[in-house]
Amino acid sequence: QVQLVESGGGLVQSGGSLRLSCAASGFIFSNYAMAWYRQAPGKERESVAGISRAGGRTNYADSVKGRFTISRDNAKNKVYLQMNSLKPEDTAVYYCNAVVGGIGFYNWGQGTQVTVSS
């Protein structure tokens, strides 16, 4: 059974930092590109950052480029998102997922709430 468990969210002031973690199980983690997504209230879920299977290639949404860094540890089946210089517009529930055909492949986990106060 596939499980995606996100953690590390919280309340932080504008300009602060958080590190999100995602623990994956139930599939061969190293066989999949992974990505972080976020969904703000009243908005569609959007991709924030992606990373290739071995971690050698990453991509970012323009809105987070230069502030967020995605990484992964295939030995631990985990993917991370380091978020720096946070802005109120980064407030959202953040999710991770395997990427197939450019979209999140498995059922979504519960996500982790990130709230950035101004």
Rosetta blueprint (number, residue, H / E / L):
1 Q L
2 V L
3 Q E
4 L E
5 V E
6 E E
7 S E
8 G L
9 G L
10 G E
11 L E
12 V E
13 Q E
14 S L
15 G L
16 G L
17 S L
18 L E
19 R E
20 L E
21 S E
22 C E
23 A E
24 A E
25 S E
26 G L
27 F L
28 I L
29 F H
30 S H
31 N H
32 Y L
33 A E
34 M E
35 A E
36 W E
37 Y E
38 R E
39 Q E
40 A L
41 P L
42 G L
43 K L
44 E L
45 R L
46 E E
47 S E
48 V E
49 A E
50 G E
51 I E
52 S L
53 R L
54 A L
55 G L
56 G L
57 R L
58 T E
59 N E
60 Y E
61 A L
62 D L
63 S L
64 V L
65 K L
66 G L
67 R L
68 F E
69 T E
70 I E
71 S E
72 R E
73 D E
74 N L
75 A L
76 K L
77 N L
78 K E
79 V E
80 Y E
81 L E
82 Q E
83 M E
84 N L
85 S L
86 L L
87 K L
88 P H
89 E H
90 D H
91 T L
92 A E
93 V E
94 Y E
95 Y E
96 C E
97 N E
98 A E
99 V E
100 V E
101 G L
102 G L
103 I E
104 G E
105 F L
106 Y L
107 N L
108 W L
109 G L
110 Q L
111 G L
112 T E
113 Q E
114 V E
115 T E
116 V E
117 S E
118 S L
